[in-house]
Amino acid sequence: MQNLWQSRRFRRWVIPALIFLLAFLPRAIYPVSRPMQWYQRAIQFSDALLARDWTGTYQSYHPGVTTMALASIGLKLFAWQQGLSSEQLLGIEPARPGTVNEAVGAGIIPLALAISLCIALSYILLSRITDQRVALASSCLLALDPFHLAYSKVLHLNAILATFMFVSALFLFNYAHRGKWLDLIASGVFAGLAFLSKSPAIFLIPYTVLAAAVYGWVAHRAQTPARWQGWGLHLWTLVRTVLVWGVVAVVTCVVLWPAMWVDPLGTIGKIAHWSFFHLETIHENPVFFNGKATFEDPGPAFYLATIAWKMTAVTLPMVCVAIVSAMSWSRHNKHNVIVWLLTAYVFFFTAQMSLGSWKQVSYMVPVFPALDVIAAFGLVRSAEALGRLRPCQKWRWLPTTIVTSALVLQACLVLPHHPYYGTHHNTLLGGSRQAQHVLPLQDQGEGLDLAAQFLNALPQAQQARAMAHPLAAELFARSFIGFTNTVRDPWINYRVYAISHVMRNLGGEEWETAWNADRQTTPLWSVAFDGVTYVWVYGAPPEESAAGGPEYTVNYRLGEHIRLKRFRLSAETLAPGDSLTIVLEWEADSEVKENYTVFCHVLSPGGVLVAQRDEPPIYGVRPTPGWRAGETIEDSHEIFLGSDLAPGEYELSVGMYDVKSMQRLDAYDAAGERLPEDRIVLGSLHVEPPDVP
């Protein structure tokens, strides 16, 4: 084992490959992503790129170019494989249920791949400048960091920003240690990628100056005992380093963002304008902090609490150990410089983000890779200190065992939260039960997809209507096969509440009234993570349409792939002014590409149309392009008979037509004979005179 560990090939290829898998699998399996703005922007970005509309590649001031570029690769491959258009991905044109969820997952995969490769790269970079055990522990802690993991499974900016910033800093450290210009160029490239990800990456400019100055000062002290001797040369070295780094970063931004080719000043101006706007503007939704929801700036304590609660029972104490040991360790230990520079990274980035009034938990993701490396230093130094104790010196395996056990503990603390890693909170501080009184929960809508899956399994799910807050509906509606509304209406069957909206009092008086009434009763369903309920569902399934009415088995075909297998009526004998409910059971033997509207007609004996209902299947919730092969669709329609309708026998017929061309879909009977006027005659209705008191 010792020979294997010391093998250069094993360290260069096998360990990074294992670290990559450790990072990639939790991020790629079952992505959970609530926000949809970057999904839409990625599609629009790629469409602009393919159309050579360089100005159109500007989609946001963030600017989010790396997220859009990476996600668009997965989205375009998914669209090509499924035969989907951009309009279908965007929901402008109908697609089968679950398409958007699958597309979001496909868009996240390239992001997870890039992040995981960078985590494996961090092991290589750290192994060049630190102890091998520190490098391995650092990359493993980062691969299993629950906060970083949660935002790596999201089609958003913060995780990719954190990763590129961190790798840029590591390449800079490598340049300071090894003096190779390739490391400095790579640091500039990753800095440029960070700038293209999100505007807070501007932090790297002063930090690079600081890190280069510190390393220059350390080198000067080691080489030149005289106080002022050689400072001019070192100052020139610092300026040259920063200039080369900056030029590479700028060139990277310009080359990789076509909007900079045609309007560089305008693009930079828009980024600066909106960045300063959010620096001074409070978020449109209240922030929950320390037991209350407020529109006021919660101050730096909000970010300090975020860091403490989002670290783990392994990393929090080990960070403290590393900082204390850096104070007491030999002042000439070169690794102390890395610890202090990473500590400065965390401190100054937190200070930068605290300046803004617009505060979100996710804004602290970039400090966590640095915290994981600091924690690795603390872990290895703790193990070494214990190994040097006289009773333990004979157990040479003890330091390695301690480090390994800590990494296993990290995995045991984190992996059970899969796939909702955002539900993890530091167990040393009381876990989620205490965190719910301090920080906002459910930033990624954890549990809303489970609520949709539960409702999908209930009777009449396709006809059901659920109410969810607009922020919750982003995720819930992608999985729910019924109709999702964001306001309360008389036909609502289910009311879905999420803890993030309850904590922040979102939704106004209407939602608060509904929540206060429902919370007094037992929910139909709920889900809890780490002892805290995240989602509640109240209500009951809708009544079966036309229950108790006559039901008939038939065999009609519409077009090539749609069949009418069964239908049910609320009644066959009615009075003027009554309503008739028709439930049509459709079945498709293949995916339907065209979008058809169902017509239900009541005709007099002379063929005059006296009542009708034309609408897409299931009120438009399940349009025909969303039908899957072998799926049964229970499609309910209600026809209102006029109060002046004359008594007698009437004919009931149904069919489909293309709403654009108004062309009816060919209709055939069981023998394959085409039906007159392409309409299926279901039978007759008997209208009786109304009862007279």
C-alpha positions as CSV (number, residue, x, y, z in Angstrom):
1,M,0.0,0.0,0.0
2,Q,2.9,2.4,0.8
3,N,4.5,1.7,-2.6
4,L,1.1,2.2,-4.3
5,W,0.6,5.5,-2.5
6,Q,4.1,6.7,-3.5
7,S,3.6,5.6,-7.1
8,R,3.7,8.7,-9.4
9,R,1.2,7.3,-11.8
10,F,-1.3,6.4,-9.0
11,R,-1.1,10.0,-7.6
12,R,-1.3,11.6,-11.1
13,W,-4.2,9.6,-12.5
14,V,-6.0,7.2,-10.2
15,I,-6.5,9.5,-7.2
16,P,-7.8,12.5,-9.4
17,A,-10.1,10.0,-11.2
18,L,-11.5,8.7,-7.9
19,I,-12.0,12.3,-6.6
20,F,-13.8,13.2,-9.8
21,L,-16.2,10.3,-9.4
22,L,-16.7,11.3,-5.7
23,A,-17.6,14.8,-6.8
24,F,-19.6,14.0,-10.0
25,L,-21.9,11.3,-8.9
26,P,-23.8,13.2,-6.1
27,R,-24.0,16.2,-8.4
28,A,-25.3,14.4,-11.5
29,I,-27.7,12.0,-9.9
30,Y,-31.2,13.5,-9.5
31,P,-30.4,17.2,-10.0
32,V,-32.8,19.5,-8.0
33,S,-33.2,23.0,-9.4
34,R,-35.9,25.5,-8.5
35,P,-35.0,28.7,-10.4
36,M,-35.8,28.7,-14.1
37,Q,-34.4,32.0,-15.3
38,W,-31.0,30.5,-16.2
39,Y,-32.7,27.6,-18.0
40,Q,-34.5,30.1,-20.2
41,R,-31.4,32.3,-20.7
42,A,-29.3,29.3,-21.6
43,I,-31.7,28.4,-24.4
44,Q,-31.9,32.0,-25.7
45,F,-28.0,32.3,-25.4
46,S,-27.5,29.2,-27.6
47,D,-30.1,30.3,-30.1
48,A,-28.4,33.7,-30.4
49,L,-25.0,32.0,-30.7
50,L,-26.2,29.7,-33.5
51,A,-27.9,32.6,-35.3
52,R,-24.7,34.7,-35.0
53,D,-26.6,37.3,-33.1
54,W,-23.6,38.3,-31.0
55,T,-25.5,41.1,-29.1
56,G,-28.1,38.5,-28.1
57,T,-25.5,36.6,-26.1
58,Y,-25.9,39.2,-23.5
59,Q,-28.8,37.9,-21.4
60,S,-28.1,39.3,-17.9
61,Y,-25.8,41.7,-16.0
62,H,-24.4,38.8,-13.8
63,P,-23.3,37.9,-16.7
64,G,-23.7,34.1,-16.4
65,V,-21.9,33.3,-19.6
66,T,-20.2,30.1,-18.3
67,T,-23.5,28.8,-16.9
68,M,-25.4,29.5,-20.1
69,A,-22.7,28.1,-22.3
70,L,-22.3,24.9,-20.4
71,A,-26.0,24.4,-19.8
72,S,-26.8,25.0,-23.4
73,I,-24.6,22.1,-24.5
74,G,-26.7,19.7,-22.4
75,L,-30.0,21.4,-23.5
76,K,-29.2,21.2,-27.2
77,L,-28.1,17.6,-27.0
78,F,-31.3,16.8,-25.1
79,A,-33.5,18.7,-27.6
80,W,-31.7,16.9,-30.6
81,Q,-32.2,13.5,-29.0
82,Q,-35.9,14.1,-28.2
83,G,-36.7,16.0,-31.4
84,L,-37.8,19.1,-29.5
85,S,-37.6,22.8,-30.6
86,S,-36.5,25.7,-28.4
87,E,-40.2,26.8,-28.2
88,Q,-41.0,23.4,-26.6
89,L,-38.2,23.6,-24.2
90,L,-39.3,27.1,-23.2
91,G,-43.0,26.0,-22.8
92,I,-44.2,28.3,-25.7
93,E,-45.3,25.2,-27.6
94,P,-46.6,22.1,-25.7
95,A,-44.5,19.1,-24.9
96,R,-45.1,15.9,-23.0
97,P,-45.1,16.1,-19.2
98,G,-41.7,15.9,-17.5
99,T,-39.9,17.4,-20.6
100,V,-38.8,20.5,-18.7
101,N,-37.6,18.5,-15.7
102,E,-35.6,16.2,-17.9
103,A,-34.2,19.2,-19.9
104,V,-33.2,20.9,-16.6
105,G,-31.3,17.8,-15.6
106,A,-29.6,17.6,-19.0
107,G,-28.6,21.2,-18.6
108,I,-27.1,20.7,-15.1
109,I,-24.9,17.7,-16.2
110,P,-22.3,19.8,-18.0
111,L,-22.1,22.2,-15.0
112,A,-21.6,19.2,-12.7
113,L,-19.0,17.8,-15.0
114,A,-17.0,21.1,-15.1
115,I,-17.2,21.5,-11.3
116,S,-16.1,17.9,-10.6
117,L,-13.2,18.2,-13.0
118,C,-12.1,21.4,-11.2
119,I,-12.3,19.6,-7.8
120,A,-10.1,16.8,-9.2
121,L,-7.8,19.5,-10.5
122,S,-7.6,21.1,-7.1
123,Y,-6.1,17.9,-5.7
124,I,-3.3,18.1,-8.3
125,L,-2.7,21.8,-7.6
126,L,-2.7,21.4,-3.9
127,S,-0.4,18.3,-4.0
128,R,2.3,20.5,-5.6
129,I,2.4,23.0,-2.8
130,T,1.2,21.1,0.3
131,D,1.4,17.7,1.9
132,Q,-0.3,14.9,-0.1
133,R,-2.6,14.2,2.8
134,V,-3.7,17.8,2.9
135,A,-4.4,17.8,-0.8
136,L,-6.4,14.6,-0.6
137,A,-8.4,15.6,2.4
138,S,-9.1,19.1,0.9
139,S,-10.5,17.7,-2.4
140,C,-12.6,15.0,-0.5
141,L,-14.0,17.6,1.8
142,L,-14.8,19.9,-1.1
143,A,-16.4,17.0,-3.1
144,L,-18.6,16.2,-0.2
145,D,-19.3,19.8,1.0
146,P,-23.1,19.8,1.4
147,F,-23.4,23.6,0.8
148,H,-21.3,23.5,-2.4
149,L,-23.0,20.3,-3.4
150,A,-26.5,21.8,-3.1
151,Y,-25.7,24.6,-5.5
152,S,-23.8,22.3,-7.9
153,K,-27.0,20.5,-8.6
154,V,-28.7,23.8,-9.6
155,L,-28.9,25.5,-13.0
156,H,-27.5,28.7,-11.5
157,L,-24.3,30.7,-11.0
158,N,-22.9,30.4,-7.5
159,A,-21.3,27.0,-7.6
160,I,-19.5,27.5,-10.9
161,L,-18.4,31.0,-9.7
162,A,-17.0,29.5,-6.5
163,T,-15.2,26.8,-8.4
164,F,-13.5,29.0,-11.0
165,M,-12.5,31.6,-8.3
166,F,-11.0,28.9,-6.1
167,V,-9.0,27.2,-9.0
168,S,-7.7,30.7,-10.1
169,A,-6.4,31.2,-6.5
170,L,-4.8,27.8,-6.5
171,F,-3.0,28.4,-9.8
172,L,-1.7,31.7,-8.4
173,F,-0.3,29.9,-5.3
174,N,1.3,27.4,-7.6
175,Y,2.9,30.2,-9.6
176,A,4.3,31.8,-6.4
177,H,5.7,28.4,-5.2
178,R,7.1,27.1,-8.6
179,G,7.6,30.3,-10.6
180,K,6.2,28.8,-13.8
181,W,4.5,31.3,-16.1
182,L,2.0,28.6,-17.2
183,D,0.5,28.6,-13.7
184,L,0.1,32.4,-13.8
185,I,-1.6,32.2,-17.3
186,A,-3.9,29.4,-16.1
187,S,-4.8,31.6,-13.0
188,G,-5.7,34.4,-15.3
189,V,-7.8,32.1,-17.5
190,F,-9.9,30.8,-14.6
191,A,-10.2,34.4,-13.3
192,G,-11.7,35.3,-16.7
193,L,-14.1,32.4,-16.4
194,A,-15.1,33.6,-13.0
195,F,-15.7,37.1,-14.3
196,L,-17.9,35.6,-17.0
197,S,-19.8,33.7,-14.3
198,K,-20.8,36.4,-11.9
199,S,-19.8,40.0,-11.0
200,P,-18.7,39.3,-7.4
201,A,-15.6,37.6,-9.0
202,I,-14.2,41.2,-9.2
203,F,-13.0,40.3,-5.7
204,L,-10.2,38.3,-7.4
205,I,-8.5,41.5,-8.6
206,P,-7.5,42.9,-5.1
207,Y,-7.1,39.4,-3.8
208,T,-4.5,38.6,-6.5
209,V,-2.6,41.8,-5.6
210,L,-2.7,40.8,-2.0
211,A,-1.6,37.2,-2.5
212,A,1.2,38.2,-4.9
213,A,2.4,40.8,-2.5
214,V,2.4,38.4,0.4
215,Y,4.4,35.8,-1.5
216,G,6.8,38.5,-2.7
217,W,7.3,39.7,0.9
218,V,7.9,36.1,2.1
219,A,10.4,35.5,-0.7
220,H,12.1,38.8,0.0
221,R,12.5,38.1,3.8
222,A,13.9,34.7,3.0
223,Q,16.5,36.0,0.5
224,T,17.4,39.5,1.7
225,P,18.0,40.2,5.4
226,A,18.4,43.9,4.7
227,R,15.2,45.8,5.3
228,W,15.1,47.9,2.1
229,Q,17.5,46.0,-0.2
230,G,15.9,44.7,-3.4
231,W,12.4,46.1,-2.8
232,G,12.4,47.8,-6.2
233,L,12.9,44.5,-8.0
234,H,10.2,42.8,-5.9
235,L,7.8,45.7,-6.6
236,W,8.4,45.4,-10.3
237,T,7.8,41.6,-10.0
238,L,4.5,42.2,-8.3
239,V,3.4,44.7,-11.0
240,R,4.4,42.4,-13.8
241,T,2.6,39.4,-12.2
242,V,-0.6,41.3,-11.7
243,L,-0.5,42.8,-15.2
244,V,0.1,39.5,-16.9
245,W,-2.7,37.9,-14.8
246,G,-5.1,40.8,-15.6
247,V,-4.4,40.8,-19.4
248,V,-5.0,37.0,-19.6
249,A,-8.3,37.4,-17.6
250,V,-9.5,40.2,-19.9
251,V,-8.5,38.4,-23.1
252,T,-10.4,35.3,-21.8
253,C,-13.5,37.4,-21.2
254,V,-13.4,39.0,-24.6
255,V,-12.7,35.8,-26.6
256,L,-15.4,33.7,-24.9
257,W,-18.2,36.3,-24.9
258,P,-19.4,37.4,-28.3
259,A,-21.3,40.4,-26.8
260,M,-17.9,41.8,-26.0
261,W,-16.9,41.6,-29.7
262,V,-19.6,44.0,-30.9
263,D,-20.3,46.3,-27.9
264,P,-17.7,46.0,-25.2
265,L,-18.3,49.3,-23.5
266,G,-22.0,49.0,-23.5
267,T,-21.9,45.5,-22.1
268,I,-19.5,46.5,-19.3
269,G,-21.7,49.5,-18.6
270,K,-24.8,47.4,-18.1
271,I,-23.0,45.0,-15.8
272,A,-21.6,47.9,-13.7
273,H,-25.0,49.7,-13.6
274,W,-27.0,46.7,-12.3
275,S,-24.2,45.6,-10.0
276,F,-24.3,49.0,-8.2
277,F,-28.1,48.9,-8.3
278,H,-28.2,45.6,-6.3
279,L,-25.4,46.9,-4.0
280,E,-27.8,49.6,-2.8
281,T,-31.2,47.9,-3.2
282,I,-32.8,45.5,-0.8
283,H,-34.3,42.2,-2.2
284,E,-37.9,42.4,-3.4
285,N,-38.8,39.6,-1.0
286,P,-38.2,39.7,2.7
287,V,-35.2,37.9,4.2
288,F,-35.7,35.6,7.1
289,F,-33.0,35.9,9.8
290,N,-32.9,35.3,13.5
291,G,-36.6,34.4,13.9
292,K,-38.2,37.1,11.8
293,A,-38.8,38.1,8.2
294,T,-37.6,41.6,7.3
295,F,-37.1,43.9,4.4
296,E,-34.2,45.5,6.2
297,D,-30.5,44.7,5.7
298,P,-29.8,41.9,8.2
299,G,-26.1,42.9,8.3
300,P,-22.9,40.9,8.3
301,A,-24.2,38.6,11.0
302,F,-26.4,37.0,8.4
303,Y,-23.4,35.7,6.4
304,L,-21.5,34.7,9.6
305,A,-24.5,32.6,10.6
306,T,-24.7,31.1,7.1
307,I,-21.0,30.1,7.2
308,A,-21.4,28.5,10.7
309,W,-24.6,26.6,10.0
310,K,-23.7,25.4,6.5
311,M,-20.3,24.0,7.6
312,T,-20.3,20.4,8.9
313,A,-19.3,18.9,12.3
314,V,-16.0,18.0,10.7
315,T,-15.0,21.2,8.9
316,L,-16.1,23.8,11.5
317,P,-13.8,22.6,14.4
318,M,-11.0,21.8,12.0
319,V,-11.0,25.3,10.6
320,C,-10.6,26.6,14.1
321,V,-7.7,24.1,14.7
322,A,-6.0,25.2,11.5
323,I,-6.1,28.9,12.4
324,V,-4.9,28.3,16.0
325,S,-2.1,26.0,14.8
326,A,-1.1,28.6,12.2
327,M,-0.6,31.1,15.0
328,S,1.5,28.7,17.1
329,W,3.3,26.7,14.4
330,S,6.7,27.5,13.3
331,R,6.6,31.0,11.6
332,H,8.9,29.7,8.9
333,N,6.4,26.9,7.9
334,K,5.6,27.7,4.3
335,H,2.1,26.1,4.6
336,N,1.1,28.7,7.0
337,V,1.1,31.2,4.2
338,I,-1.5,29.2,2.4
339,V,-3.7,29.0,5.5
340,W,-3.5,32.7,6.1
341,L,-4.1,33.6,2.5
342,L,-7.2,31.3,2.4
343,T,-8.4,32.8,5.7
344,A,-8.0,36.3,4.1
345,Y,-9.9,34.9,1.1
346,V,-12.9,34.0,3.3
347,F,-12.7,37.2,5.4
348,F,-12.5,39.7,2.6
349,F,-15.0,38.0,0.3
350,T,-17.5,37.9,3.2
351,A,-16.7,41.6,3.9
352,Q,-17.3,42.4,0.2
353,M,-20.7,40.7,0.1
354,S,-21.7,42.3,3.4
355,L,-21.5,45.7,1.7
356,G,-24.6,45.0,-0.4
357,S,-28.1,45.4,1.0
358,W,-29.3,42.5,-1.2
359,K,-28.4,39.4,0.9
360,Q,-29.0,35.8,0.1
361,V,-27.7,32.6,1.7
362,S,-26.4,31.4,-1.7
363,Y,-24.0,34.3,-2.0
364,M,-21.6,32.7,0.5
365,V,-20.9,29.6,-1.6
366,P,-17.5,30.9,-2.9
367,V,-15.9,30.9,0.5
368,F,-16.6,27.2,1.1
369,P,-13.8,25.7,-1.1
370,A,-11.3,27.8,0.9
371,L,-12.8,26.7,4.2
372,D,-12.5,23.1,3.1
373,V,-8.8,23.5,2.5
374,I,-8.3,25.2,5.8
375,A,-10.2,22.4,7.5
376,A,-8.0,19.9,5.8
377,F,-4.9,21.6,7.2
378,G,-6.5,21.5,10.6
379,L,-7.4,17.8,10.3
380,V,-3.9,16.7,9.1
381,R,-2.2,18.8,11.8
382,S,-4.5,17.4,14.5
383,A,-3.7,13.9,13.4
384,E,0.1,14.6,13.3
385,A,0.0,16.1,16.8
386,L,-1.8,13.1,18.2
387,G,0.7,10.8,16.4
388,R,3.6,12.6,18.1
389,L,2.3,11.9,21.6
390,R,4.6,9.5,23.4
391,P,1.9,6.8,23.9
392,C,0.9,7.0,20.3
393,Q,4.3,7.0,18.6
394,K,4.4,3.3,18.1
395,W,1.1,3.4,16.2
396,R,2.4,4.8,12.9
397,W,-0.9,4.2,11.2
398,L,-2.8,6.5,13.7
399,P,-2.5,9.8,11.8
400,T,-3.7,8.2,8.5
401,T,-6.6,6.5,10.4
402,I,-7.7,9.7,12.0
403,V,-7.8,11.6,8.7
404,T,-9.6,8.7,7.0
405,S,-12.1,8.4,9.8
406,A,-12.9,12.1,9.6
407,L,-13.5,11.9,5.8
408,V,-15.8,8.9,6.4
409,L,-17.6,10.9,9.0
410,Q,-18.0,13.7,6.5
411,A,-19.6,11.3,4.0
412,C,-21.9,9.9,6.7
413,L,-23.1,13.3,7.7
414,V,-23.7,14.5,4.1
415,L,-24.7,11.6,1.8
416,P,-27.9,10.7,3.7
417,H,-29.2,14.1,2.6
418,H,-29.1,13.1,-1.1
419,P,-30.5,14.6,-3.3
420,Y,-31.5,17.5,-1.1
421,Y,-28.1,18.5,0.3
422,G,-29.4,22.0,1.1
423,T,-31.3,20.4,4.0
424,H,-28.0,19.8,5.8
425,H,-27.2,22.1,8.8
426,N,-24.3,21.8,11.2
427,T,-25.1,19.2,13.8
428,L,-22.7,20.8,16.3
429,L,-25.1,23.8,16.3
430,G,-28.3,21.7,16.7
431,G,-28.9,20.8,13.1
432,S,-32.0,21.9,11.1
433,R,-34.2,22.0,14.2
434,Q,-32.2,25.0,15.5
435,A,-31.3,26.4,12.0
436,Q,-35.0,27.0,11.2
437,H,-35.0,29.8,13.9
438,V,-31.9,31.5,12.4
439,L,-31.7,31.1,8.6
440,P,-34.2,30.7,5.8
441,L,-34.7,27.1,4.6
442,Q,-35.6,25.4,1.4
443,D,-33.7,27.7,-1.0
444,Q,-34.0,25.1,-3.8
445,G,-37.6,24.0,-3.1
446,E,-36.6,20.8,-1.5
447,G,-39.6,18.4,-1.2
448,L,-41.9,20.1,-3.7
449,D,-41.1,17.5,-6.4
450,L,-42.1,14.8,-3.9
451,A,-45.4,16.6,-3.2
452,A,-46.1,16.5,-7.0
453,Q,-45.2,12.8,-7.2
454,F,-47.6,12.1,-4.3
455,L,-50.5,13.9,-5.9
456,N,-49.8,12.3,-9.3
457,A,-50.5,8.9,-7.7
458,L,-53.9,9.9,-6.3
459,P,-57.2,9.3,-8.3
460,Q,-58.2,11.9,-10.9
461,A,-54.7,13.5,-10.7
462,Q,-54.9,14.7,-14.3
463,Q,-58.1,16.6,-13.5
464,A,-56.9,18.0,-10.2
465,R,-56.0,21.6,-9.6
466,A,-53.3,22.6,-7.0
467,M,-52.5,26.0,-5.6
468,A,-48.8,26.8,-4.9
469,H,-47.0,30.1,-4.3
470,P,-45.4,31.4,-7.5
471,L,-41.8,30.7,-6.3
472,A,-42.9,27.1,-5.3
473,A,-44.8,26.6,-8.5
474,E,-41.6,26.9,-10.6
475,L,-40.6,23.5,-9.3
476,F,-43.9,21.9,-8.4
477,A,-45.6,22.5,-11.8
478,R,-42.7,20.7,-13.6
479,S,-43.6,17.4,-11.9
480,F,-47.4,17.7,-11.3
481,I,-49.5,16.3,-14.1
482,G,-52.6,18.3,-13.1
483,F,-53.2,22.1,-13.3
484,T,-51.1,24.4,-11.1
485,N,-52.5,27.7,-10.1
486,T,-50.7,30.5,-8.2
487,V,-53.9,32.1,-6.8
488,R,-56.8,30.7,-5.0
489,D,-59.9,29.9,-7.1
490,P,-63.2,28.0,-6.3
491,W,-62.1,24.9,-8.2
492,I,-58.8,24.3,-6.3
493,N,-58.5,20.7,-5.0
494,Y,-55.1,20.9,-3.2
495,R,-53.2,23.6,-1.4
496,V,-49.4,23.2,-1.3
497,Y,-47.4,25.2,1.3
498,A,-43.6,25.4,1.4
499,I,-41.6,26.3,4.6
500,S,-39.6,29.0,2.8
501,H,-42.7,30.9,2.0
502,V,-44.3,30.4,5.4
503,M,-41.1,31.6,7.1
504,R,-41.0,34.8,5.1
505,N,-44.7,35.5,5.0
506,L,-44.8,35.5,1.2
507,G,-48.1,35.6,-0.7
508,G,-50.0,38.3,1.1
509,E,-53.1,38.2,3.2
510,E,-54.9,35.6,0.9
511,W,-52.1,33.1,1.5
512,E,-51.8,33.8,5.2
513,T,-55.6,33.4,5.7
514,A,-55.5,30.0,3.9
515,W,-52.4,28.8,5.8
516,N,-53.9,29.8,9.2
517,A,-57.1,27.9,8.4
518,D,-55.4,24.8,7.0
519,R,-52.8,24.5,9.7
520,Q,-55.6,23.8,12.2
521,T,-56.3,20.6,10.4
522,T,-54.4,17.5,9.5
523,P,-52.5,17.7,6.2
524,L,-53.2,15.2,3.5
525,W,-49.4,14.7,3.1
526,S,-46.2,16.3,4.4
527,V,-42.5,15.7,4.1
528,A,-39.7,16.4,6.7
529,F,-35.9,16.6,6.4
530,D,-33.7,16.5,9.4
531,G,-36.7,16.7,11.7
532,V,-38.2,19.8,10.0
533,T,-41.3,19.8,7.8
534,Y,-40.6,21.4,4.5
535,V,-43.9,20.9,2.5
536,W,-47.5,20.5,3.5
537,V,-50.4,19.4,1.2
538,Y,-54.0,20.1,2.2
539,G,-57.2,19.2,0.4
540,A,-58.7,16.1,-1.2
541,P,-58.8,14.5,-4.6
542,P,-61.5,15.8,-7.0
543,E,-64.7,13.8,-7.4
544,E,-64.7,11.4,-10.4
545,S,-66.2,13.2,-13.4
546,A,-69.6,11.8,-14.4
547,A,-69.6,9.3,-11.5
548,G,-72.5,7.0,-11.6
549,G,-73.4,7.8,-15.2
550,P,-73.5,5.3,-18.1
551,E,-70.2,4.1,-19.4
552,Y,-69.4,2.6,-22.8
553,T,-66.5,0.7,-24.3
554,V,-65.8,1.7,-27.9
555,N,-63.0,1.5,-30.5
556,Y,-62.5,4.6,-32.7
557,R,-59.3,5.9,-34.2
558,L,-58.4,9.5,-34.9
559,G,-55.5,10.1,-37.3
560,E,-52.6,7.5,-37.0
561,H,-52.0,7.3,-33.3
562,I,-55.0,8.4,-31.2
563,R,-57.8,6.0,-30.1
564,L,-61.0,6.6,-28.2
565,K,-61.3,3.5,-26.0
566,R,-64.1,4.4,-23.6
567,F,-66.4,7.2,-22.7
568,R,-68.7,8.1,-19.7
569,L,-71.6,10.5,-19.5
570,S,-73.1,12.2,-16.4
571,A,-76.6,11.4,-17.7
572,E,-78.4,10.5,-20.9
573,T,-81.7,12.2,-20.0
574,L,-81.5,15.9,-19.2
575,A,-83.6,19.0,-19.0
576,P,-83.1,22.4,-20.7
577,G,-80.5,24.4,-18.7
578,D,-78.7,21.3,-17.4
579,S,-75.0,20.6,-17.9
580,L,-73.7,17.4,-19.4
581,T,-70.3,16.0,-18.4
582,I,-68.5,13.8,-20.9
583,V,-65.4,11.8,-19.9
584,L,-63.4,10.6,-22.9
585,E,-60.7,8.0,-22.4
586,W,-58.0,8.5,-25.1
587,E,-55.0,6.3,-25.7
588,A,-52.0,7.1,-28.0
589,D,-49.9,4.3,-29.4
590,S,-47.1,6.7,-30.2
591,E,-46.1,10.3,-29.4
592,V,-48.3,12.9,-31.1
593,K,-46.5,15.8,-32.7
594,E,-49.5,18.0,-33.6
595,N,-51.6,20.1,-31.2
596,Y,-55.3,19.2,-31.5
597,T,-58.4,20.6,-29.9
598,V,-61.3,18.3,-28.8
599,F,-64.8,19.2,-29.9
600,C,-68.0,18.0,-28.3
601,H,-71.2,18.8,-30.2
602,V,-74.9,18.4,-29.5
603,L,-76.9,18.5,-32.7
604,S,-80.6,18.5,-33.4
605,P,-82.3,15.9,-35.6
606,G,-81.9,18.3,-38.5
607,G,-78.1,18.6,-37.9
608,V,-78.2,22.0,-36.3
609,L,-75.6,22.7,-33.6
610,V,-77.4,23.5,-30.4
611,A,-74.6,23.2,-27.8
612,Q,-70.9,22.6,-27.9
613,R,-67.6,22.6,-26.0
614,D,-64.3,23.0,-27.9
615,E,-61.1,23.0,-25.8
616,P,-57.7,21.2,-25.6
617,P,-57.6,17.9,-23.6
618,I,-58.0,18.4,-19.8
619,Y,-58.5,22.2,-20.0
620,G,-55.2,22.5,-21.9
621,V,-53.2,20.9,-19.1
622,R,-52.4,17.8,-21.3
623,P,-52.2,19.0,-24.9
624,T,-51.8,16.2,-27.5
625,P,-48.1,16.8,-28.1
626,G,-47.5,15.8,-24.5
627,W,-49.1,12.4,-24.8
628,R,-46.8,9.5,-24.4
629,A,-47.0,6.1,-26.1
630,G,-49.4,3.8,-24.3
631,E,-50.6,6.5,-21.9
632,T,-54.3,6.7,-21.1
633,I,-55.8,10.3,-20.9
634,E,-59.1,10.8,-19.0
635,D,-60.4,13.9,-20.7
636,S,-63.4,15.6,-19.1
637,H,-65.6,18.2,-20.8
638,E,-68.7,20.0,-19.6
639,I,-71.5,21.1,-22.0
640,F,-74.2,23.5,-20.9
641,L,-77.6,23.1,-22.5
642,G,-79.6,26.3,-23.2
643,S,-82.6,26.9,-21.0
644,D,-84.7,27.4,-24.1
645,L,-83.7,24.1,-25.7
646,A,-86.7,22.3,-27.0
647,P,-87.5,18.8,-25.7
648,G,-86.6,15.9,-27.9
649,E,-83.8,13.6,-29.1
650,Y,-80.3,15.1,-29.8
651,E,-77.1,13.6,-31.2
652,L,-73.8,13.7,-29.3
653,S,-70.6,13.6,-31.3
654,V,-66.9,14.3,-30.6
655,G,-63.7,14.6,-32.6
656,M,-60.5,16.6,-32.9
657,Y,-59.2,19.4,-35.2
658,D,-56.1,21.5,-35.7
659,V,-56.8,24.9,-34.3
660,K,-54.6,26.6,-36.8
661,S,-56.0,25.2,-40.0
662,M,-59.4,24.2,-38.5
663,Q,-58.9,20.9,-40.3
664,R,-60.6,17.9,-38.5
665,L,-58.5,14.9,-37.7
666,D,-59.5,11.8,-39.8
667,A,-61.9,9.6,-37.8
668,Y,-62.3,5.9,-38.3
669,D,-64.5,3.2,-36.8
670,A,-63.4,-0.2,-35.5
671,A,-63.5,-1.7,-39.0
672,G,-61.2,1.1,-40.4
673,E,-64.0,2.9,-42.3
674,R,-63.7,6.6,-42.3
675,L,-66.6,8.4,-40.5
676,P,-68.7,11.1,-42.2
677,E,-67.5,14.6,-41.4
678,D,-64.7,13.0,-39.3
679,R,-66.8,13.0,-36.2
680,I,-67.5,10.2,-33.8
681,V,-71.2,9.8,-32.9
682,L,-71.4,8.7,-29.3
683,G,-75.2,8.3,-29.2
684,S,-78.3,10.3,-28.4
685,L,-79.4,12.5,-25.6
686,H,-83.0,12.7,-24.4
687,V,-84.1,16.2,-23.4
688,E,-87.3,16.3,-21.3
689,P,-89.4,19.3,-20.4
690,P,-88.4,20.8,-17.0
691,D,-90.5,19.8,-14.0
692,V,-93.2,22.3,-13.3
693,P,-94.0,22.8,-9.5
